[in-house]
Amino acid sequence: MDSKFKVLSLFSGIGGLDLGFGGDVTVHKGSIASMDWIEMESSTKDFVNLKRTPFKTVFQNDIIDGAKQVCVMNGIASNYHVRSIVDLIEEDFLFPYADVVIGGFPCQPFSMCGNRKGFSDERGTLYKSFVTVVQRTKPKVFVAENVCGILTMEGNPIQQIVDDFSDLGYNVKYQVVKSNEFGVPQTRKRVIIMGILKSVEEQLPELPDDWNVISENRIQCHIGKYFEHLAEPNASSDVSQMLYSGTKKLLKGQGQTAVKMSSPAMTVRAEHHGQIEFRRHANNPEQKPERRLTVREVGLIQTFSPDFQFVINGTMAQPYRFIGNAVPPLLGYIIARKVERIIGKYFTARSSPSSAVLPASSSD
């Protein structure tokens, strides 16, 4: 499929989900179940570049300082607005047309590691901005990502969110996805909410009840494979590999254990800050002392490419947070492939002899 379907990205951060939708995704070959997905070998040993999905990002938005700069450094910034989405909506900003709207609205109000205030936290109502953008742009499909804590909150916020999108004329479903079951070397459990415009659905061959369920690339990969090519920080010329938190080990709390090379890593959290997990020095036969994971190692755990640039002006100020906030690009890629099949069926139906062809960039 040669068409470039347009994507509008909200809460974009450093573009993890955006990369899956049409960007360059580079992962360890141990994370890929099908050779058909692979475009070519990467310049990094045992890593591969995946075939691009047919999407083009036409708008990005986030309020996080520095996130746009990271996207610019990596060549993935596209009409990136560093403004509050609430302000843009109140100013009647003219959002560009898109076939798909994507984004991970703030998770801290729903996270087990956050304040669990849900909709009583101002950030917990930002999903309504997502709803408003969908209402104004009427994409054929939308994809929203959040933590699984949203399913166990008092007041059943997931049902409120589903109802709000449904009221706009969408068939809405959600799925719990364990990222480590889909090639991501990390025990990251997330809810993927997906909606298809009912007027679009009516023009498709009958969709199965599980039309939203992500099932491709069932494979597991441990972090040792992702770290094999890395030199220790004191022997590396990669700025992201040279930098790591100097925070000492505490008696309790998260981030006080060493990761195991033979299994998936812990969930990389946006609020890790300096309390990221430890790694034992690879060149020490007694496996001591330990150090915190480097920026590069954490990025690889999230399946950002081995050469993705995270560090601005050589500082440690934000990279852990940037990475923890992101959707793993490999997971984004798998989601994009699911959306591609839905949209592909729609345009096939529209171009049948009894229907006029509708270009990918046109509105319904």
C-alpha positions as CSV (number, residue, x, y, z in Angstrom):
1,M,0.0,0.0,0.0
2,D,1.7,3.2,-1.2
3,S,-0.7,5.8,0.2
4,K,0.4,7.9,3.1
5,F,-2.4,8.0,5.6
6,K,-2.3,11.2,7.7
7,V,-1.8,11.0,11.5
8,L,-2.5,13.6,14.1
9,S,-0.4,13.0,17.2
10,L,-1.4,14.2,20.7
11,F,0.7,14.1,23.9
12,S,3.5,13.2,21.5
13,G,6.5,13.4,23.8
14,I,9.6,12.2,22.0
15,G,7.6,10.4,19.4
16,G,7.6,6.7,20.5
17,L,4.1,6.0,19.1
18,D,4.7,8.3,16.1
19,L,7.7,6.3,15.1
20,G,5.6,3.2,14.9
21,F,3.2,5.1,12.7
22,G,5.4,5.7,9.7
23,G,8.8,6.3,11.2
24,D,12.0,4.3,11.2
25,V,11.8,1.4,13.8
26,T,15.0,-0.4,14.5
27,V,15.0,-3.4,17.0
28,H,16.9,-6.5,17.8
29,K,16.1,-9.3,15.5
30,G,15.2,-11.4,18.5
31,S,12.1,-9.2,18.9
32,I,10.6,-10.0,15.5
33,A,8.7,-13.2,14.8
34,S,8.3,-12.7,11.1
35,M,11.1,-12.1,8.6
36,D,8.5,-10.4,6.4
37,W,8.6,-7.4,8.7
38,I,12.3,-6.8,8.1
39,E,13.5,-4.2,5.6
40,M,17.3,-4.6,6.0
41,E,20.0,-5.2,8.5
42,S,20.9,-2.3,10.8
43,S,24.4,-0.9,11.1
44,T,24.3,-2.2,14.7
45,K,25.1,-5.9,15.1
46,D,22.0,-8.1,15.3
47,F,19.6,-5.2,14.9
48,V,17.2,-4.8,12.0
49,N,15.2,-2.0,10.3
50,L,11.5,-2.7,9.9
51,K,9.5,-2.0,6.8
52,R,7.7,1.4,7.2
53,T,4.0,1.5,7.7
54,P,2.0,3.8,5.3
55,F,1.4,6.7,7.6
56,K,2.6,10.3,7.7
57,T,2.4,12.4,10.8
58,V,1.0,15.9,10.0
59,F,0.7,17.3,13.6
60,Q,2.3,16.7,16.9
61,N,1.7,18.3,20.3
62,D,3.1,18.3,23.8
63,I,3.8,20.7,26.6
64,I,6.9,19.0,27.9
65,D,10.0,21.2,27.7
66,G,12.6,19.7,25.4
67,A,10.5,16.9,23.8
68,K,10.2,18.7,20.5
69,Q,13.9,19.4,20.5
70,V,14.6,15.6,20.9
71,C,12.2,15.0,17.9
72,V,14.0,17.6,15.9
73,M,17.4,16.1,16.6
74,N,16.1,12.7,15.4
75,G,14.3,14.1,12.3
76,I,10.8,13.1,13.5
77,A,9.4,16.5,14.3
78,S,6.4,17.3,12.1
79,N,4.4,20.4,12.6
80,Y,5.1,20.1,16.4
81,H,3.3,22.6,18.6
82,V,4.7,23.1,22.1
83,R,1.5,24.4,23.6
84,S,-1.2,23.2,26.1
85,I,-3.7,21.2,24.1
86,V,-6.4,22.8,26.3
87,D,-5.2,26.3,25.1
88,L,-5.2,25.2,21.5
89,I,-8.8,24.0,21.8
90,E,-10.0,27.1,23.6
91,E,-8.4,29.3,20.9
92,D,-10.3,27.3,18.2
93,F,-7.0,26.1,16.7
94,L,-7.6,24.6,13.2
95,F,-6.3,21.0,13.5
96,P,-5.3,19.5,10.2
97,Y,-7.4,16.7,8.8
98,A,-6.1,13.2,9.6
99,D,-7.2,9.7,8.9
100,V,-5.9,8.6,12.4
101,V,-5.6,10.4,15.7
102,I,-3.1,8.8,18.2
103,G,-1.8,9.6,21.6
104,G,-1.1,8.5,25.2
105,F,-3.0,10.9,27.5
106,P,-1.3,11.5,30.9
107,C,-1.2,8.4,33.0
108,Q,-0.1,9.6,36.4
109,P,-3.6,10.1,37.8
110,F,-4.5,6.5,37.0
111,S,-1.1,4.8,37.6
112,M,-0.5,2.5,40.6
113,C,2.8,4.5,41.0
114,G,1.0,7.9,40.7
115,N,-1.5,9.8,42.9
116,R,-4.5,7.7,41.8
117,K,-6.7,10.8,41.9
118,G,-8.2,10.0,38.5
119,F,-10.5,12.7,37.1
120,S,-10.0,14.8,40.3
121,D,-6.5,15.4,39.1
122,E,-6.4,18.1,36.4
123,R,-4.2,15.8,34.2
124,G,-6.9,13.1,34.6
125,T,-9.3,15.1,32.5
126,L,-6.9,15.7,29.6
127,Y,-8.4,12.8,27.9
128,K,-11.4,15.1,27.2
129,S,-9.0,17.2,25.1
130,F,-8.3,14.1,23.1
131,V,-12.1,13.5,22.8
132,T,-12.6,17.1,21.6
133,V,-9.9,16.8,18.9
134,V,-11.5,13.6,17.7
135,Q,-14.8,15.4,17.6
136,R,-13.4,18.2,15.5
137,T,-11.4,16.2,13.1
138,K,-13.5,13.1,12.7
139,P,-10.7,10.6,11.9
140,K,-11.6,7.2,10.6
141,V,-9.7,5.6,13.5
142,F,-8.3,6.8,16.8
143,V,-5.8,5.1,19.2
144,A,-5.3,6.1,22.8
145,E,-2.8,4.5,25.3
146,N,-2.8,4.5,29.1
147,V,-1.8,2.5,32.1
148,C,-3.8,-0.5,33.3
149,G,-4.6,1.3,36.6
150,I,-7.3,3.0,34.7
151,L,-9.3,-0.3,34.8
152,T,-9.3,-0.5,38.6
153,M,-9.9,3.1,39.6
154,E,-12.9,3.9,41.7
155,G,-15.7,5.4,39.6
156,N,-14.8,3.2,36.5
157,P,-13.1,5.9,34.4
158,I,-12.5,3.5,31.5
159,Q,-16.3,3.3,31.0
160,Q,-16.6,7.1,31.0
161,I,-13.8,7.4,28.5
162,V,-15.4,4.7,26.2
163,D,-18.8,6.4,26.5
164,D,-17.4,9.8,25.6
165,F,-15.8,8.5,22.4
166,S,-18.9,6.4,21.6
167,D,-21.1,9.5,21.8
168,L,-19.1,10.9,18.9
169,G,-20.2,8.1,16.6
170,Y,-17.4,5.6,17.2
171,N,-17.4,1.9,17.9
172,V,-14.9,1.8,20.8
173,K,-13.1,-1.2,22.3
174,Y,-10.0,-1.6,24.5
175,Q,-7.4,-4.3,25.1
176,V,-4.8,-4.9,27.8
177,V,-1.5,-5.5,26.2
178,K,1.6,-7.0,27.9
179,S,4.4,-5.5,25.9
180,N,6.9,-8.3,26.7
181,E,4.6,-10.8,24.9
182,F,5.1,-8.7,21.7
183,G,8.8,-8.5,21.5
184,V,9.4,-5.5,23.7
185,P,12.1,-6.5,26.3
186,Q,10.1,-5.0,29.2
187,T,7.2,-6.0,31.5
188,R,5.1,-3.0,30.4
189,K,1.3,-3.5,30.7
190,R,-0.9,-1.0,29.0
191,V,-4.5,-0.4,27.9
192,I,-4.9,0.3,24.2
193,I,-8.2,2.0,23.4
194,M,-9.2,2.0,19.8
195,G,-12.3,3.4,18.0
196,I,-13.5,3.2,14.4
197,L,-16.0,5.8,13.0
198,K,-19.3,4.0,12.6
199,S,-19.9,5.5,9.2
200,V,-16.6,4.0,8.1
201,E,-17.3,0.7,9.7
202,E,-20.6,0.5,7.7
203,Q,-18.7,0.5,4.5
204,L,-16.4,-2.3,5.5
205,P,-16.8,-6.1,5.1
206,E,-18.2,-7.2,8.4
207,L,-15.6,-6.8,11.1
208,P,-15.1,-9.5,13.7
209,D,-15.9,-8.7,17.3
210,D,-12.1,-8.7,18.1
211,W,-11.3,-6.2,15.3
212,N,-9.2,-4.1,17.7
213,V,-7.2,-7.0,19.2
214,I,-3.5,-6.8,18.6
215,S,-2.1,-10.3,18.1
216,E,0.8,-10.1,15.6
217,N,4.4,-10.7,16.7
218,R,3.9,-13.0,19.6
219,I,7.5,-13.4,20.8
220,Q,9.6,-12.6,23.8
221,C,13.0,-11.1,24.0
222,H,15.3,-10.5,27.0
223,I,17.3,-7.3,27.5
224,G,20.7,-9.1,27.3
225,K,20.3,-9.2,23.5
226,Y,19.7,-5.5,23.4
227,F,22.8,-4.8,25.5
228,E,25.3,-7.1,23.9
229,H,26.8,-4.5,21.6
230,L,27.3,-1.9,24.3
231,A,30.6,-0.8,25.8
232,E,30.7,0.3,29.4
233,P,30.1,4.0,30.0
234,N,33.8,4.7,30.6
235,A,34.7,3.1,27.3
236,S,31.9,4.5,25.1
237,S,31.8,7.5,22.8
238,D,28.0,7.4,22.8
239,V,26.8,10.3,25.0
240,S,23.6,8.4,25.9
241,Q,25.7,5.4,27.0
242,M,28.1,7.6,29.0
243,L,25.4,9.2,31.1
244,Y,23.7,7.5,34.1
245,S,22.3,8.5,37.4
246,G,24.7,8.6,40.3
247,T,21.9,8.1,42.9
248,K,23.0,5.7,45.6
249,K,21.0,2.6,46.4
250,L,18.3,3.1,49.0
251,L,17.0,0.7,51.6
252,K,13.6,0.5,50.0
253,G,11.5,1.7,47.1
254,Q,11.5,1.1,43.4
255,G,14.7,1.1,41.4
256,Q,16.8,-0.6,44.0
257,T,17.4,-3.9,42.3
258,A,19.7,-5.0,39.4
259,V,18.1,-6.0,36.1
260,K,18.6,-9.6,34.9
261,M,20.1,-10.0,31.4
262,S,18.1,-13.2,30.8
263,S,14.7,-11.8,31.2
264,P,12.6,-8.7,30.2
265,A,13.4,-5.5,32.2
266,M,11.1,-3.7,34.6
267,T,8.6,-1.2,33.5
268,V,10.4,2.0,32.6
269,R,8.4,4.7,34.4
270,A,8.2,8.5,33.7
271,E,8.8,9.2,37.3
272,H,11.9,7.0,37.7
273,H,14.1,10.1,37.6
274,G,17.4,9.1,39.3
275,Q,15.9,6.0,40.8
276,I,16.3,3.9,37.7
277,E,17.3,0.2,38.3
278,F,20.9,-1.0,38.5
279,R,23.1,-3.0,36.2
280,R,26.1,-5.0,37.3
281,H,29.3,-4.0,35.5
282,A,29.8,-6.4,32.6
283,N,33.6,-6.4,32.8
284,N,33.7,-7.4,36.5
285,P,33.9,-11.1,37.1
286,E,32.5,-10.7,40.6
287,Q,29.6,-8.6,39.2
288,K,30.3,-5.8,41.5
289,P,30.0,-2.8,41.9
290,E,26.7,-1.9,40.4
291,R,25.6,1.3,38.5
292,R,22.3,2.7,37.5
293,L,21.2,1.9,33.9
294,T,22.4,4.4,31.4
295,V,20.2,6.6,29.2
296,R,21.0,4.4,26.2
297,E,20.2,1.2,28.1
298,V,16.8,2.5,29.2
299,G,16.1,3.7,25.6
300,L,16.9,0.2,24.2
301,I,14.5,-1.3,26.8
302,Q,11.8,0.9,25.3
303,T,12.9,-0.2,21.8
304,F,14.2,3.2,20.6
305,S,16.9,2.6,18.0
306,P,20.5,2.2,19.1
307,D,21.4,5.6,17.7
308,F,18.4,7.6,18.8
309,Q,19.5,10.9,20.4
310,F,18.1,11.6,23.8
311,V,20.5,14.0,25.4
312,I,20.2,17.8,25.0
313,N,23.3,19.8,25.7
314,G,25.0,16.9,27.4
315,T,22.8,17.0,30.5
316,M,20.9,14.4,32.5
317,A,18.0,16.7,33.2
318,Q,15.2,15.0,31.3
319,P,16.1,11.8,29.3
320,Y,14.8,9.2,31.8
321,R,11.5,11.0,32.0
322,F,11.3,11.4,28.2
323,I,11.8,7.7,27.7
324,G,9.5,6.6,30.5
325,N,6.7,8.7,29.1
326,A,7.0,7.2,25.6
327,V,5.2,4.3,24.0
328,P,7.7,1.7,22.9
329,P,8.2,2.3,19.1
330,L,7.9,-1.5,18.5
331,L,4.5,-1.6,20.2
332,G,3.5,1.5,18.2
333,Y,4.6,-0.3,15.0
334,I,2.4,-3.3,15.9
335,I,-0.6,-1.1,16.6
336,A,0.0,0.8,13.3
337,R,-0.1,-2.5,11.4
338,K,-3.5,-3.3,12.9
339,V,-4.8,0.2,12.0
340,E,-3.3,-0.1,8.5
341,R,-5.4,-3.2,7.8
342,I,-8.6,-1.5,9.0
343,I,-8.0,1.6,6.8
344,G,-6.8,-0.6,3.9
345,K,-10.2,-2.4,3.9
346,Y,-12.0,0.9,4.0
347,F,-10.3,2.3,0.9
348,T,-10.6,-1.0,-0.9
349,A,-14.4,-0.9,-0.2
350,R,-14.6,2.8,-1.3
351,S,-12.8,2.0,-4.6
352,S,-15.1,-0.9,-5.6
353,P,-17.0,-0.5,-8.9
354,S,-20.1,0.7,-7.0
355,S,-18.2,3.4,-5.1
356,A,-16.1,6.5,-5.9
357,V,-12.5,6.5,-4.9
358,L,-11.8,8.6,-1.8
359,P,-8.2,9.9,-1.5
360,A,-6.4,9.2,1.8
361,S,-6.2,12.9,2.5
362,S,-9.9,13.7,2.1
363,S,-12.4,14.0,4.8
364,D,-15.6,11.9,5.1
